[in-house]
């Protein structure tokens, strides 16, 4: 064990984060025979967002046979869209079976990483003052790891209980309480139907309505479990079917707009089916094209909003007060509990870590107009650093696990190239990264993401989060490390 101010033993690879991305990166490297790996995890357990988000109803909106590693199929998922506990348990089991948990240092929050040109190593410092050095740095902190709280005056003055969905306070019993909920995103459509039956009154503050598509969920019982486990290829067929559907839908972003119209019709029909009141239906109808913001999946969100103990408020919030929330029409909404379903700081990649590359350049300076990277993986002036789930690798349709596998296989090949060239650093050429991003931004202009404000975009309007194509096209491009796109340099 290292004490504050001490330096830990050098290692070949440091991975930051023990979620789906970090664990997958470790597995790929271990498969290659690279065992000198250290995973730094700020929490006391692995799991990333599936460890943190334990709010009622927390589940994935991608079918579990697809939202899982291709090399670790699970025949006994409890349901098609499995809950948080099942996903977290799956990830924990995968890490243990592959021996990844032996490489994790828990309670190690990275505050700073500096590339030292004289040694070709990264010096990584954690909040406890310990410094570790490695030849390769792999940040795998994801895009949705830091909760975002709204900038509302008086937010700290509320006298009752309040919390963000990512830090749900399970000690607060909502039974018979007056609850105010801010936000109508992916978390809200899951927890609102869960808490609505037990609260005395629920007030939902909506700034922008979402497109909500029916969620065709089902329980997987003993019969399905036996079929998936005993019939070769059965689970693969289920996985492939959902993968193909997601690929088809993603074509609606640019190539085939007619697909988006079909999905929009499904969402509109879902709203008409469940909300009869014309005033409420109008309030819940988006005024932007589907896909501009994240489309949501739920079959019980709209029914919950029509219940007599629920009120949807679209009037802007002025302030949080000791007793509740005040809106611009002067109405005071008193409550016992406030729940913030206000999402995450998705465009602040690697924040709040201070990452310093070659020539003393900080990543925040390089990304002052918005994060960018070569296929979301590598950044010029930051040698031997490879990102997992980096800029422009998020999806509006499909499984991010598929993207993570593509990236980690690519990273594995890059690390192998470094192993074959000791005493060298590997850095993407600035012209290669620039050409990639220029073409990427041209394509992004043609997507629906430009027509509204969302967490996909920075304040300047740059789309930094999403990949504007199919996951198969992304995987093809990352099939191999093209040496011409990189500079292999001897350490001075």
URLIN-V249998 format. One record per helix or strand. SS is the DSSP state (H for helix, E for strand). FROM is the first residue (numbers start at 1). TO is the last residue. If there is no record, write none. Layout:
ss = {SS;SS}
from = {FROM;FROM}
to = {TO;TO}
//
This chain:
ss = {E;E;H;E;H;E;E;E;H;H;E;E;E;E;E;E;E;H;E;H;E;E;E;H;H;H;H;E;H;E;E;E;E;E;E;E;H;E;H;E;E;E;E;H;E;H;H;E;E;E;H;H;E}
from = {7;11;20;37;49;59;79;83;84;100;104;110;121;131;147;153;161;165;178;188;201;212;219;222;234;257;278;296;301;310;317;324;332;337;344;354;358;362;363;374;378;385;394;400;424;430;448;457;463;466;471;483;486}
to = {7;16;32;41;52;59;79;83;97;103;106;116;126;139;147;153;164;167;182;196;205;213;219;230;253;274;283;297;305;313;321;327;334;340;344;356;360;362;366;374;378;385;394;420;428;444;451;457;463;466;477;485;490}
//
